[in-house]
């Protein structure tokens, strides 16, 4: 389902540039041509109706509805049905990994706003903001929404398990490790005193609280 998500032409060009820079041998002209020809021209009337549908959804609609609302707010050019597909994929990945769904969704919102084509100045890419080396190690395309969401859930589960017996919240330490690395968490015997890491954790918790409030 997610493989059919269409993204704007500019992000396809960025993705092609990324692929050429890191592994030119993976570029297939036919695939590039098909992707460029299928680049979505947003149908704004339909998009606005979809945003309104989820914005007006009553409280109690669940984590999926609140996730879709957050996705379309963060990414106005993502079609509402694509946002729904992403929200459902996150819910499924969290369930398979045994993660708290709200915290997992909040993590992806913090990482990229659920943008399948997100690309940071540091080189992190995709919904989960994997570095190229990390993505290669996992054997995934970081721009593939399905693969990136599933891999992110697996990695977060591993971090939560790593800190299951710690005195602090396993999720808080997992978020700290996700941002600053396990070495920093071990060195400081807890959340590192880095402003960026502490802000990262606070932002995820705040996003989770908002998702709960919007349900």
N, C-alpha and C positions, 0 to 999 in steps of 0.2 A: 504493500500500500504506500509506504513512504518513498519507495523508489520513484514514484510518479510525481513527487513534489517538484514544482517548477519554480525556478528562482530568476530574478531579473538578469538581463543580459550582462550588466556590469559585473555582477558577482561571478558569472560564468567565465568572463574574461580573466578575472582575478584568479579563479581556480585553475584555469589553463596555465597562467603564468607560474603559479605555485608548482604545478606538476612538472612543467618544463625545467624549473629551477632545481627540483630535488630528484627527479627521476624521469628524464626524457624518454626512456625506453617504454614507459607505460602509456604514452600518448598514441592513440589510434585515431587517425584522421576521420574515419567514418563516424566514430563515436562523438568526436568534437563537432563535426558538421551537424549531426542529429541533435546534439544538445543546443547548439546555437540556433537551429531552426525552430526548436521547441521552446525557446525562451519566452516566458510569459509576459504579455502586455497586460497589465492589471485592468480588470473590468471594475472600475471604481464603484459603479452603482451596486453591483453584486457584493463587492467587498464591504461597502458601507452598511448594507442591509445585514450582512453577516455579523459585523462588529456590533451593530445595534441589537441583534438577536441575543448575543451573549452578554452584552452590557446590561440588557434589561432582564436577563434571566433571574428568577427569584432566588433569594437566599435559600440555602438548603439544596441547591442544584448539584453540589458535590465538588470534589477536587478537580475533576475533569473540566467542568464549566469555568471554575475560577482560574484554572491554568490557561484555558483558551483565551479568556479575557486578558490575562497578563501577556500572553504571546502577541496578540493582535495590537495591544497598546505599545509593546516594545518594537514590533516589526509591522508597521502599517501596510507594507507591500506583500506580506504573507497572506495568502488566501485563507479565509476562515476555515474551510474544510481541511486545508493543509495543517492549520494550527490544531484542529481537532485530532488529526492523525498523529501529530507529534505528541500531543497530550496523552493520547491513548497508548502510544509507544512507551512513554515515560512511566505511565502507570503499570504497564505490563512488565517492563524491565525491573522496576522497583519490587514488584510482587515476586518475580523469579529470583531476585537476589535477596529477598527477605528484608528489604529496607523500608524505613518509614517513607511512605509515598510523598508526603508533603515536604519533608526535608530534602528528598532527592530532587523533586521538581524545583524547589527553591535554589538548590545548588546549580542546576542547569540554567535557571533564570539569571543567577548571579554570574555564571561563566560567560554566557553569550546572549541571553535573552531568547534562547531557543532559535537562534539564527543559524541555519544549516551552512551558511557560507561565511560565517564570522571569521575574521582574520586579524590577529593582534599585531602590534608593532614588534613584539618579541618573537613572532613567528608561530604562535599558537593558532590552531585553526579548527573550524567546525563547531558544532554545538557544544562539545565537551572541552573545547580548547586544548586539544592534545598537541604537544610538540611533535614535529615530524618523526623524530627518532622513537618517541613513545608509540606513535601510531604504527610505525613499521614493526616495532617489537610485538605489538598486539596483533599484527597481521591484518589491519583494517585500513580502509580509506577514511580519514578523519572527516571528510565531507559527506560521507554516507550517513544520513540521519539514523537509520536503524542500527547500523554497526556501532556508531559512536555512542548512542544512548545506551545500548547494551553493555559496551565496554566500560563506560563510565560507571554504570551500576555495579559491575563486577569489581572494579577497582575500589569504589567507595565501600563496598561490602568487606573487602579484604582489609581496608584500613579500620573499619569499625571493629572487626574481629581482632585486629592487632591490639586494640586498646580496650578490649572488653573488660579486663580486670583492673583497669586504672582507676584511680580515685576520682578523676574528673570524668565528665560525660564522654563516652566513647565517640559520639558523633562530633562533639566539639574538637576533640583531639584528631579525629579523622579529617575534619575540615582544615585544621591547622597543618596536618601533614600534606594534604592535597595542595595547599597553597605554598608552604615553606619547605616541605620535604620531611621525611621521617627522621633524618639526622638532626634537624633542628629541634624537633619535639623531644627526641631522646636526650639531646645535650641540655636542654632547659628543663627536663623532667616535667613537661607540660607544654602549654601554649607558649610559643616564643614571644618575646617582648617586642616584636616587630609591629609597628603601627599598621602596615599594610595587611598583615595577617590577622590582627585583631579586628580591623575594620571589615575584612572579608568575612570573618565568622559572624560578626554583628549583623552584617547585611543579609547573610543567609537566614539567620534567625528572624530578622525583621520581615523578610520576604515570606517566610513560612507562616508567620503570624498573620500577615495580610491575606495569604491564601486561605487560611482558616476562617478569617473574618468575612471573606467574600463568599464562602460556600453557601 
